[in-house]
Amino acid sequence: MTDDRPSDLAPSTDALEDDPLTKERLRKYRAVVEDGGFPYAYDRTDTASELHARHGNLEPGSETGETVTVAGRLMNTREMGKLAFGVLQDVTGRIQLFVDRRTIGDDGFDEFLELDAGDWVGAEGEVITSKRGELSVRIHTFSLLQKSLRPLPDKWHGLKDVEARSRHRYVDLIANEESRTTALARSRIISELRRQFDQRGYIEVETPVLLGEATGALARPFETHHNALGEDMYLRIATELFLKRLVVGGLEKVYEIGRIFRNEGIDAKHNPEFTMLESYEAFADFDDIMTLVEEVVAACAEKITGGTAITYQGRDLELSGPYPRATMLDLVRKAVGVDIDYDSSLDDLADLARHHGIEPDDHWGSGRFVEALFDELVEDTIWQPTFVTEHPIEISPLSRAHRSKPHVTERFELFIGGAEYANGFSELNDPFDQRERFEAQAAAKSAGDQDAHPIDDDYLLALEYGLPPTGGLGVGVDRLVMLLTDKHHIREVILFPTMRPE
């Protein structure tokens, strides 16, 4: 029995020769190569799911007279006298290969039994059901399309170790149906996100990944160097400021689904490279965007699960709107049992933070204290979808000041199951206010805040041409996939997550 890990991945022929599990496979591979090699293509007429859709209700022992060709990976074989059976797996599912010595001949029967689990095989034959009612293809001929030189994980135990599955995703996808289902669900979620924004008149665009300055979020960037220009450059930490430039230019509703890079930690909810949807809509505010979020999240849930009532980590969630709203300050007040506000003394806020195990930085203002207390005491307690609103200006350098309240902005974050899923604003469109915010961020950066926002002079120039009232949104796509597939670690929904060196 094999363990959870695939065999050591060594490219040398010697390694394959030394392992008795691969030596015989290598011999078979060489025999095919010496006999002319493997085919360049194969004409498949039907997938497993198409056959099940057409013939899923056949009675046991039925013959259809329909000849088809199928192709996929052979997962196992078994011999029963003059009959042999194989399970063929393609991207849509599995179909049984029914091999009758009387149909395929002695040579063909023996050659089929020479196949190994993991081999890529194409087969032609009649669609039938076995005596036990298993939908099958009774094959007349078959072709070995490519040899699997390494054995698959054990049939019963599979590839279970999460780290091994993440490092060797190709083996994980072969061995674990749940992983294939998750990968396909992710694709469907992204397609549904596109459909939701396209049907609302948004234009999908692409913005730069490699930047002279990483802007648009409070995060630490990855740095690189452009040799031809002789300049340091950064991978983007957000698409926000470029998308808003497009709104300035008259593209009134834009969105982008793209990779974002942040030089931060790796844990169950964070990967340094992740997928974000950002959108911006002229003439909308954060109330409009909250409604948009409710509709889009519910639509994705219905697409993947068939409804808006789901189970996540063993607990029920209802994703249909409207979602309740609560201000960040009110939630923190309730958690600490003290009637603090943004005018409270910094010394009192520092004492309160330390009382709850938070060590403040010297440059923090009252907004930072409120945010830190929220992160520590409130965030992971929010289970049902909830919009947390009115974030402090100090932590929201790109959000418009609240129209009727001091110290806070027209900003929201959507929390579900103890994690943030979306972030949206009424966008700051005053170039003078924006410059002051950037300068405050630059001062914080000089004081040691490595996540602080740098000054983006070109963006300020764009604002001087006029950004209309605009509502903006960012959605963490990976987390949305986690939610709708009931996965508890982000690397389960990213096909190739960032991994620590072995």
C-alpha positions as CSV (number, residue, x, y, z in Angstrom):
1,M,0.0,0.0,0.0
2,T,1.3,3.4,-0.9
3,D,1.3,6.3,1.6
4,D,-0.3,9.7,1.1
5,R,2.6,11.1,-0.9
6,P,3.3,10.5,-4.6
7,S,6.6,8.7,-5.2
8,D,9.7,11.0,-5.2
9,L,9.6,13.2,-8.3
10,A,13.0,12.6,-9.8
11,P,13.3,13.0,-13.6
12,S,16.2,10.6,-14.1
13,T,15.7,7.2,-15.7
14,D,17.9,5.7,-13.0
15,A,15.3,6.5,-10.4
16,L,12.6,4.8,-12.4
17,E,14.8,1.8,-12.9
18,D,15.6,1.5,-9.2
19,D,12.0,1.4,-8.0
20,P,10.3,-2.0,-8.6
21,L,7.0,-0.2,-8.9
22,T,8.2,1.9,-11.9
23,K,10.8,-0.4,-13.5
24,E,8.1,-2.6,-15.2
25,R,6.2,0.5,-16.3
26,L,9.4,1.8,-17.9
27,R,9.9,-1.4,-19.7
28,K,6.4,-1.2,-21.2
29,Y,7.0,2.4,-22.1
30,R,10.2,1.6,-24.0
31,A,8.4,-1.3,-25.9
32,V,5.8,1.2,-27.2
33,V,8.5,3.7,-28.2
34,E,10.5,1.0,-30.0
35,D,7.2,-0.1,-31.8
36,G,6.6,3.4,-33.2
37,G,5.6,5.5,-30.3
38,F,2.4,6.9,-28.9
39,P,-0.3,8.6,-31.0
40,Y,-0.3,12.4,-31.5
41,A,-4.1,12.7,-31.2
42,Y,-7.2,10.6,-30.7
43,D,-10.7,11.1,-32.0
44,R,-13.1,10.9,-29.0
45,T,-16.8,11.0,-29.8
46,D,-18.2,11.1,-26.3
47,T,-17.3,11.9,-22.7
48,A,-18.4,9.9,-19.7
49,S,-21.1,12.4,-18.7
50,E,-22.5,12.5,-22.2
51,L,-22.9,8.7,-22.2
52,H,-24.5,8.7,-18.8
53,A,-26.9,11.5,-19.9
54,R,-28.0,9.6,-23.0
55,H,-28.1,6.0,-21.6
56,G,-28.3,6.4,-17.8
57,N,-31.6,4.6,-17.6
58,L,-30.8,1.4,-19.5
59,E,-31.9,-1.9,-18.0
60,P,-29.2,-4.4,-16.9
61,G,-27.9,-6.5,-19.8
62,S,-29.0,-4.0,-22.5
63,E,-27.2,-3.5,-25.8
64,T,-27.7,-0.2,-27.7
65,G,-26.0,-1.0,-31.0
66,E,-24.3,2.5,-30.8
67,T,-20.6,2.6,-31.3
68,V,-18.6,5.3,-29.6
69,T,-15.0,6.2,-28.8
70,V,-14.0,7.3,-25.3
71,A,-10.7,8.5,-23.9
72,G,-9.3,9.2,-20.5
73,R,-7.1,7.9,-17.7
74,L,-7.5,4.2,-16.8
75,M,-8.0,4.1,-13.0
76,N,-8.0,0.4,-12.4
77,T,-8.6,-3.0,-14.1
78,R,-9.8,-6.4,-12.9
79,E,-10.1,-9.8,-14.6
80,M,-12.9,-12.2,-14.3
81,G,-12.3,-15.3,-16.5
82,K,-13.0,-14.4,-20.1
83,L,-14.0,-10.9,-19.1
84,A,-12.0,-7.9,-17.9
85,F,-13.2,-4.5,-16.7
86,G,-11.6,-1.1,-16.5
87,V,-12.6,2.3,-15.1
88,L,-11.9,5.1,-17.5
89,Q,-11.9,8.6,-16.0
90,D,-12.2,11.8,-18.0
91,V,-12.8,15.4,-16.9
92,T,-16.6,14.8,-16.8
93,G,-16.7,11.5,-14.8
94,R,-16.1,7.8,-15.2
95,I,-17.3,5.1,-17.6
96,Q,-16.7,1.4,-17.4
97,L,-14.7,-0.5,-20.1
98,F,-16.2,-3.9,-20.7
99,V,-13.6,-6.2,-22.3
100,D,-14.8,-9.6,-23.6
101,R,-12.1,-12.0,-24.9
102,R,-14.6,-13.2,-27.5
103,T,-15.1,-9.6,-28.8
104,I,-11.6,-8.3,-28.7
105,G,-9.6,-11.5,-29.3
106,D,-7.0,-13.2,-27.2
107,D,-4.2,-10.8,-28.2
108,G,-6.3,-7.7,-27.5
109,F,-7.5,-9.2,-24.2
110,D,-3.9,-9.9,-23.0
111,E,-2.7,-6.5,-24.1
112,F,-5.5,-4.8,-22.2
113,L,-4.4,-6.7,-19.0
114,E,-0.9,-5.3,-19.6
115,L,-2.2,-1.8,-19.0
116,D,-1.5,-0.1,-15.7
117,A,-3.6,2.1,-13.5
118,G,-2.9,5.7,-14.6
119,D,-2.3,5.0,-18.3
120,W,-4.1,7.3,-20.8
121,V,-6.3,5.1,-23.0
122,G,-8.6,5.5,-25.9
123,A,-11.2,2.9,-26.7
124,E,-13.9,2.1,-29.3
125,G,-16.9,-0.1,-28.7
126,E,-20.6,-0.5,-28.2
127,V,-22.5,1.2,-25.4
128,I,-24.1,-1.5,-23.2
129,T,-25.0,-2.2,-19.6
130,S,-23.4,-5.1,-17.7
131,K,-25.6,-7.8,-16.0
132,R,-25.2,-5.7,-12.9
133,G,-26.6,-2.6,-14.7
134,E,-23.2,-0.7,-15.0
135,L,-23.2,1.5,-18.0
136,S,-20.2,0.4,-20.1
137,V,-18.4,0.5,-23.4
138,R,-17.8,-3.1,-24.7
139,I,-14.6,-2.3,-26.5
140,H,-13.6,-3.6,-29.9
141,T,-10.2,-1.9,-30.0
142,F,-8.2,0.3,-27.8
143,S,-5.0,2.5,-27.9
144,L,-2.5,3.3,-25.3
145,L,-2.2,7.1,-25.6
146,Q,0.5,7.6,-23.0
147,K,2.1,5.5,-20.3
148,S,2.0,6.5,-16.7
149,L,5.4,5.7,-15.4
150,R,4.5,6.2,-11.8
151,P,1.8,4.4,-9.8
152,L,-1.3,6.3,-8.6
153,P,-1.9,6.8,-4.9
154,D,-3.5,3.8,-3.1
155,K,-7.0,3.1,-4.3
156,W,-8.6,3.2,-0.9
157,H,-6.5,5.9,0.9
158,G,-5.8,8.1,-2.1
159,L,-3.8,11.3,-1.7
160,K,-5.1,12.8,1.6
161,D,-2.3,14.9,3.0
162,V,-3.2,18.5,2.3
163,E,0.4,19.6,1.8
164,A,1.2,16.7,-0.6
165,R,-2.0,17.5,-2.5
166,S,-1.1,21.2,-2.8
167,R,2.5,20.5,-3.9
168,H,1.5,17.8,-6.5
169,R,-1.8,19.1,-7.7
170,Y,-1.7,17.0,-10.8
171,V,-1.7,13.8,-8.7
172,D,-4.4,15.3,-6.4
173,L,-6.7,15.9,-9.4
174,I,-6.2,12.4,-10.7
175,A,-6.8,10.7,-7.3
176,N,-9.5,12.9,-5.6
177,E,-12.8,13.6,-7.2
178,E,-13.5,16.3,-4.7
179,S,-10.5,18.3,-5.9
180,R,-11.7,18.0,-9.5
181,T,-15.1,19.1,-8.4
182,T,-13.7,22.1,-6.6
183,A,-11.5,23.1,-9.6
184,L,-14.6,23.0,-11.9
185,A,-16.7,24.9,-9.4
186,R,-14.1,27.7,-9.2
187,S,-14.3,28.0,-13.0
188,R,-18.1,28.2,-12.9
189,I,-18.0,30.8,-10.1
190,I,-15.6,33.0,-12.1
191,S,-17.8,32.6,-15.2
192,E,-20.9,33.6,-13.1
193,L,-19.1,36.6,-11.7
194,R,-18.4,37.7,-15.3
195,R,-21.9,37.1,-16.3
196,Q,-23.3,39.1,-13.4
197,F,-21.1,42.2,-14.2
198,D,-21.4,41.9,-18.0
199,Q,-25.2,41.8,-17.8
200,R,-25.2,45.0,-15.7
201,G,-23.3,46.8,-18.4
202,Y,-19.8,46.7,-16.9
203,I,-16.8,46.5,-19.3
204,E,-14.1,44.0,-18.4
205,V,-10.6,45.5,-18.7
206,E,-7.0,44.7,-18.0
207,T,-4.6,46.9,-16.0
208,P,-0.8,46.6,-15.4
209,V,0.7,44.0,-13.1
210,L,4.2,45.5,-13.1
211,L,4.3,49.0,-11.6
212,G,6.7,51.7,-10.8
213,E,4.9,52.1,-7.4
214,A,2.5,49.7,-5.7
215,T,-0.7,51.6,-4.9
216,G,-4.4,51.0,-4.3
217,A,-4.3,49.2,-1.0
218,L,-2.6,49.1,2.4
219,A,-0.3,46.2,1.9
220,R,3.4,45.3,1.4
221,P,4.4,44.7,-2.2
222,F,6.8,42.3,-3.9
223,E,9.8,44.2,-5.4
224,T,11.7,43.4,-8.5
225,H,14.1,45.2,-10.9
226,H,13.7,46.1,-14.5
227,N,17.1,45.7,-16.1
228,A,16.4,47.6,-19.3
229,L,15.0,50.6,-17.5
230,G,17.4,50.4,-14.6
231,E,14.5,50.8,-12.2
232,D,13.0,49.0,-9.2
233,M,9.4,47.9,-9.9
234,Y,6.6,46.2,-7.9
235,L,3.9,43.6,-8.5
236,R,0.5,45.2,-8.1
237,I,-1.3,44.9,-4.7
238,A,-4.6,46.2,-6.2
239,T,-6.1,47.3,-9.5
240,E,-8.0,50.2,-7.9
241,L,-6.3,53.3,-9.0
242,F,-5.9,52.2,-12.6
243,L,-9.6,51.2,-12.8
244,K,-10.6,54.6,-11.5
245,R,-8.4,56.3,-14.1
246,L,-10.6,54.5,-16.6
247,V,-13.7,56.0,-15.0
248,V,-12.1,59.4,-15.2
249,G,-11.6,58.7,-18.9
250,G,-15.3,58.0,-19.4
251,L,-15.6,54.2,-19.1
252,E,-18.3,54.5,-16.5
253,K,-18.6,50.9,-15.4
254,V,-15.5,48.8,-15.4
255,Y,-14.3,45.6,-13.7
256,E,-11.3,43.3,-13.7
257,I,-10.7,39.8,-12.4
258,G,-7.0,39.5,-11.9
259,R,-4.1,38.2,-9.9
260,I,-3.0,40.3,-6.9
261,F,0.4,40.0,-5.1
262,R,1.0,40.9,-1.5
263,N,4.2,40.2,0.4
264,E,2.5,38.9,3.5
265,G,2.0,35.8,5.5
266,I,0.6,32.4,4.4
267,D,-2.3,30.9,6.4
268,A,-5.7,29.4,6.0
269,K,-7.2,32.6,4.5
270,H,-4.1,34.2,2.9
271,N,-1.9,33.3,-0.1
272,P,0.6,35.9,-1.4
273,E,-0.8,35.5,-4.9
274,F,-4.6,35.5,-5.1
275,T,-7.5,36.5,-7.3
276,M,-9.5,39.7,-6.8
277,L,-12.5,41.1,-8.6
278,E,-12.6,44.9,-8.5
279,S,-15.3,47.0,-10.1
280,Y,-16.1,50.7,-10.3
281,E,-19.4,52.3,-11.3
282,A,-19.9,56.0,-12.0
283,F,-22.9,57.7,-10.3
284,A,-23.2,55.0,-7.6
285,D,-22.3,55.2,-3.9
286,F,-21.5,52.5,-1.2
287,D,-25.2,51.8,-0.6
288,D,-25.6,50.9,-4.3
289,I,-22.6,48.7,-4.1
290,M,-23.8,46.8,-1.1
291,T,-27.0,46.0,-3.0
292,L,-24.8,44.8,-5.9
293,V,-22.8,42.6,-3.6
294,E,-25.9,41.0,-2.2
295,E,-27.2,40.2,-5.6
296,V,-23.9,38.8,-7.0
297,V,-23.1,36.6,-4.0
298,A,-26.6,35.2,-4.0
299,A,-26.4,34.5,-7.8
300,C,-23.1,32.7,-7.4
301,A,-24.5,30.6,-4.6
302,E,-27.5,29.6,-6.7
303,K,-25.3,28.7,-9.6
304,I,-23.0,26.4,-7.6
305,T,-25.3,25.0,-4.8
306,G,-28.7,25.4,-6.3
307,G,-29.9,27.9,-3.6
308,T,-28.8,30.6,-1.1
309,A,-29.0,28.4,2.0
310,I,-25.7,26.7,2.4
311,T,-23.6,24.9,5.0
312,Y,-20.1,26.0,5.7
313,Q,-17.8,24.3,8.3
314,G,-20.8,22.5,9.7
315,R,-22.9,25.6,10.3
316,D,-25.8,27.1,8.3
317,L,-25.5,30.3,6.3
318,E,-28.2,32.2,4.4
319,L,-26.7,34.2,1.5
320,S,-29.8,35.9,0.2
321,G,-30.1,39.6,0.9
322,P,-30.6,42.0,2.4
323,Y,-27.6,41.6,4.8
324,P,-27.7,43.4,8.2
325,R,-25.4,46.4,8.6
326,A,-23.4,47.5,11.7
327,T,-20.8,50.2,12.2
328,M,-17.3,49.2,13.1
329,L,-17.3,51.5,16.2
330,D,-20.6,50.1,17.5
331,L,-19.3,46.5,17.2
332,V,-16.1,47.4,19.0
333,R,-18.0,49.2,21.8
334,K,-20.2,46.2,22.3
335,A,-17.1,43.9,22.4
336,V,-15.1,45.9,24.9
337,G,-18.0,47.1,27.0
338,V,-16.6,50.7,26.9
339,D,-18.3,53.7,25.3
340,I,-15.2,54.8,23.3
341,D,-15.2,57.0,20.2
342,Y,-12.8,58.6,17.8
343,D,-12.2,61.5,20.1
344,S,-11.1,59.2,23.0
345,S,-7.6,59.9,24.2
346,L,-4.9,57.9,22.6
347,D,-3.5,56.9,26.0
348,D,-6.9,55.5,27.0
349,L,-7.2,53.6,23.7
350,A,-3.7,52.2,24.1
351,D,-4.5,51.0,27.6
352,L,-7.7,49.3,26.3
353,A,-5.8,47.7,23.4
354,R,-3.1,46.3,25.8
355,H,-5.9,45.0,28.1
356,H,-7.0,42.9,25.1
357,G,-3.6,41.6,24.2
358,I,-2.8,44.2,21.4
359,E,0.5,46.1,21.5
360,P,0.0,49.4,19.6
361,D,2.5,51.1,17.4
362,D,3.6,54.7,18.3
363,H,2.1,56.2,15.1
364,W,-1.5,54.8,15.6
365,G,-4.4,57.3,15.7
366,S,-7.8,56.5,17.1
367,G,-8.9,54.8,13.9
368,R,-6.0,52.3,14.0
369,F,-7.0,51.4,17.6
370,V,-10.6,50.8,16.6
371,E,-9.5,48.7,13.7
372,A,-7.1,46.6,15.8
373,L,-9.8,46.0,18.5
374,F,-12.3,45.0,15.7
375,D,-9.7,42.5,14.2
376,E,-8.9,41.0,17.6
377,L,-12.4,40.8,19.2
378,V,-15.1,41.0,16.5
379,E,-14.1,39.8,13.1
380,D,-14.2,36.1,13.7
381,T,-17.5,36.2,15.6
382,I,-19.5,37.4,12.6
383,W,-21.1,34.4,11.1
384,Q,-24.1,35.4,9.0
385,P,-23.4,37.8,6.1
386,T,-23.0,41.3,7.6
387,F,-21.9,44.6,6.2
388,V,-19.5,46.3,8.7
389,T,-19.6,50.0,7.8
390,E,-18.2,53.5,8.6
391,H,-14.5,52.6,8.7
392,P,-12.2,55.3,10.1
393,I,-10.6,57.8,7.7
394,E,-7.2,56.8,9.0
395,I,-7.4,53.3,7.6
396,S,-9.4,54.2,4.4
397,P,-7.1,56.5,2.3
398,L,-9.2,56.0,-0.9
399,S,-12.7,56.2,0.6
400,R,-14.9,59.3,0.6
401,A,-15.6,60.9,4.0
402,H,-19.0,60.1,5.3
403,R,-21.5,62.7,4.2
404,S,-22.9,63.3,7.7
405,K,-20.5,61.9,10.3
406,P,-17.0,63.0,11.3
407,H,-13.9,60.7,11.5
408,V,-15.4,57.9,9.3
409,T,-15.8,57.1,5.6
410,E,-18.5,55.6,3.4
411,R,-16.9,52.3,3.4
412,F,-18.1,48.7,4.0
413,E,-16.6,45.3,4.4
414,L,-18.7,42.1,4.0
415,F,-18.0,39.5,6.6
416,I,-19.3,35.9,6.4
417,G,-18.2,33.0,8.6
418,G,-15.7,35.1,10.5
419,A,-13.8,36.3,7.4
420,E,-13.9,39.3,5.0
421,Y,-15.2,38.7,1.5
422,A,-15.7,42.1,0.0
423,N,-14.7,45.7,0.5
424,G,-16.4,48.7,-1.0
425,F,-16.5,52.5,-0.9
426,S,-18.1,55.6,-2.0
427,E,-14.8,56.6,-3.8
428,L,-12.9,59.6,-2.8
429,N,-12.9,61.9,-5.8
430,D,-11.6,65.2,-4.3
431,P,-8.0,65.7,-5.5
432,F,-7.1,68.0,-2.6
433,D,-8.5,65.6,0.1
434,Q,-6.8,62.7,-1.7
435,R,-3.5,64.5,-1.6
436,E,-3.8,65.1,2.1
437,R,-4.7,61.4,2.7
438,F,-1.7,60.3,0.6
439,E,0.6,62.7,2.5
440,A,-0.7,61.3,5.8
441,Q,0.0,57.8,4.5
442,A,3.5,58.8,3.4
443,A,4.2,60.2,6.9
444,A,3.0,56.9,8.4
445,K,5.3,55.0,6.0
446,S,8.2,57.2,7.1
447,A,7.3,56.4,10.7
448,G,7.7,52.6,10.0
449,D,4.3,51.5,8.6
450,Q,5.4,49.3,5.8
451,D,1.8,48.8,4.6
452,A,1.1,52.5,4.3
453,H,0.0,53.9,0.9
454,P,2.6,55.9,-1.2
455,I,1.8,59.1,-3.0
456,D,0.6,58.4,-6.6
457,D,1.1,61.7,-8.4
458,D,-0.3,60.5,-11.7
459,Y,-3.5,59.4,-10.0
460,L,-3.8,62.8,-8.4
461,L,-3.4,64.3,-11.8
462,A,-6.2,62.1,-13.1
463,L,-8.5,63.2,-10.3
464,E,-7.8,66.8,-11.3
465,Y,-9.6,66.0,-14.6
466,G,-12.6,64.9,-12.6
467,L,-13.8,61.5,-11.2
468,P,-17.6,61.5,-11.0
469,P,-19.3,60.2,-7.9
470,T,-18.3,56.5,-8.0
471,G,-18.9,53.3,-6.1
472,G,-16.1,50.8,-5.9
473,L,-15.9,47.1,-4.9
474,G,-13.3,44.5,-4.3
475,V,-14.2,40.8,-3.9
476,G,-11.8,38.0,-2.8
477,V,-12.5,35.4,-5.4
478,D,-10.6,32.6,-3.6
479,R,-12.5,33.1,-0.4
480,L,-15.8,33.1,-2.3
481,V,-14.8,29.8,-3.8
482,M,-13.9,28.5,-0.3
483,L,-17.4,29.5,0.9
484,L,-19.4,28.0,-1.9
485,T,-17.4,24.7,-1.9
486,D,-17.1,24.4,1.9
487,K,-13.3,24.5,1.9
488,H,-11.5,25.6,5.0
489,H,-8.0,26.4,3.6
490,I,-7.3,28.7,0.8
491,R,-4.8,26.4,-0.8
492,E,-7.6,23.9,-1.4
493,V,-9.2,26.3,-3.9
494,I,-6.0,27.6,-5.6
495,L,-4.7,25.0,-8.1
496,F,-1.0,26.0,-7.4
497,P,-0.8,27.8,-4.1
498,T,2.5,29.3,-2.8
499,M,4.2,26.7,-0.7
500,R,7.1,26.8,1.8
501,P,10.2,25.0,0.5
502,E,10.3,21.4,1.4
